[in-house]
């Protein structure tokens, strides 16, 4: 069995982890920073949170609220494919007013090198946008 390729994309944010988590855990804030997923906005439907994508409507399932900074989310494509996206807000240390946000980008089997690099760049840009929202 071969293991999929993954890349951790991280950004340090000069704000307390709970502040970053509270913003990022709110699906209604995602259009402000997660352009790759929620550029057109996330909305509630009978199927949960949905967003329009170039492939059609996708359903986004978020990890339940928690005290550990876990912001994992599953994106269900119109094709039925489900993409699991690990995302964490990691405290710098006890009492530190800053944190690291880490996204684990997993390469899907059909992705070309160019597509994987493009996804990585998009995630990095989204995390920088999140940093700008919280630090300003």
FIKOL-537858 format. One line per field, with one value per residue (C-alpha): x, y, z; residue in three letters; residue number from 1. Coordinates in steps of 0.2 Angstrom, whole numbers, plus 2048, in hexadecimal, padded with zeros to 3 digits. Each point is the difference from the previous one (the first is absolute). Last residue first. Layout:
REM residues N
px <- c(X  ...)
py <- c(Y  ...)
pz <- c(Z  ...)
zati <- c(Ala  ...)
fitor <- c(NUM  ...)
This chain:
REM residues 136
px <- c(7E5  808  7F0  7FB  811  804  7F1  806  811  7F7  7F6  810  809  7F1  800  813  7FE  7F1  80A  80F  7F5  7F8  811  806  7F1  7F1  7F7  805  7FC  80E  7FD  802  802  7FB  80A  7FB  80E  7FC  803  7FC  80B  7F9  805  808  7FF  7EE  7FC  7F1  7FD  7F9  7FF  7F6  7F7  7FA  7F0  7FD  7ED  802  7F8  80E  7FF  80C  805  806  80D  800  809  806  7FF  7F2  7F2  7F2  7FB  80A  7F9  7F6  801  7F4  805  7F5  807  811  805  7FB  7F0  800  7F5  7FF  7F3  7F6  7EF  80A  80B  80A  813  805  805  813  7FD  80C  80F  7FC  802  802  7F1  7F5  804  7F9  7EE  808  805  80E  80D  7FB  7FE  810  80B  7F9  803  812  804  806  811  7FD  80D  7FC  800  7FF  803  802  7F9  804  7F5  807  803  7F9)
py <- c(8DB  7F0  7F5  805  800  7EF  7F9  808  7F8  7EF  802  804  7F1  7F5  807  7FD  7EE  7FE  806  7F5  7F1  805  802  7EF  7F8  7FB  7EF  7F7  80F  809  804  811  800  812  807  810  805  80A  810  808  7F4  7FB  7EE  7FD  805  7F9  7F6  804  7F1  7FB  7EE  800  7F0  7FF  7F6  7FB  7FF  808  810  801  7FD  80B  7FA  80C  800  80F  7F8  80E  7F4  808  7F9  805  7F2  7FC  808  7F8  809  7FC  804  808  7FF  7FC  813  801  806  7FD  7F6  7FF  7F2  7F5  80A  80F  80D  80B  802  80F  802  800  7F2  7F2  807  811  7FB  811  80B  7F3  7F5  80C  7F8  7EF  806  7F5  80C  80F  7F6  7F7  810  808  7F0  7FF  811  80C  802  7F3  7F4  7F8  7EE  7F4  7EE  7F6  7EF  7F2  7F1  7F0  7F1  7EF)
pz <- c(83C  807  7FE  7EF  7F9  807  7F7  7F0  802  803  7F0  7F6  807  7FB  7EF  7FE  805  7F4  7F2  804  801  7EF  7F8  807  7F8  80B  7FC  811  80B  808  812  807  813  806  80F  809  80C  810  809  811  809  811  7FF  7EF  7EE  7FF  7F1  7F5  7F6  7EE  7F9  7F0  7FB  7EE  7FC  7EE  7FD  7EF  806  80C  813  809  812  80D  80D  80B  810  80C  80F  80A  7F4  7F5  7F5  7F0  7F1  7F2  7EF  7F2  7EE  7F3  7EE  7F9  7FF  813  808  813  80C  813  805  7F4  805  7FB  809  7F5  7FD  7F5  7EE  805  80C  7FB  7F9  806  812  808  800  7F8  80F  80D  7FF  803  812  806  7F8  80A  811  7FC  7FD  810  80A  7FA  806  7F2  7F7  7F3  7FA  7EF  7FB  7F1  803  7F1  7FC  7F4  801  807  7F5  805)
zati <- c(Unk  Unk  Unk  Unk  Unk  Unk  Unk  Unk  Unk  Unk  Unk  Unk  Unk  Unk  Unk  Unk  Unk  Unk  Unk  Unk  Unk  Unk  Unk  Unk  Unk  Unk  Unk  Unk  Unk  Unk  Unk  Unk  Unk  Unk  Unk  Unk  Unk  Unk  Unk  Unk  Unk  Unk  Unk  Unk  Unk  Unk  Unk  Unk  Unk  Unk  Unk  Unk  Unk  Unk  Unk  Unk  Unk  Unk  Unk  Unk  Unk  Unk  Unk  Unk  Unk  Unk  Unk  Unk  Unk  Unk  Unk  Unk  Unk  Unk  Unk  Unk  Unk  Unk  Unk  Unk  Unk  Unk  Unk  Unk  Unk  Unk  Unk  Unk  Unk  Unk  Unk  Unk  Unk  Unk  Unk  Unk  Unk  Unk  Unk  Unk  Unk  Unk  Unk  Unk  Unk  Unk  Unk  Unk  Unk  Unk  Unk  Unk  Unk  Unk  Unk  Unk  Unk  Unk  Unk  Unk  Unk  Unk  Unk  Unk  Unk  Unk  Unk  Unk  Unk  Unk  Unk  Unk  Unk  Unk  Unk  Unk)
fitor <- c(136  135  134  133  132  131  130  129  128  127  126  125  124  123  122  121  120  119  118  117  116  115  114  113  112  111  110  109  108  107  106  105  104  103  102  101  100  99  98  97  96  95  94  93  92  91  90  89  88  87  86  85  84  83  82  81  80  79  78  77  76  75  74  73  72  71  70  69  68  67  66  65  64  63  62  61  60  59  58  57  56  55  54  53  52  51  50  49  48  47  46  45  44  43  42  41  40  39  38  37  36  35  34  33  32  31  30  29  28  27  26  25  24  23  22  21  20  19  18  17  16  15  14  13  12  11  10  9  8  7  6  5  4  3  2  1)
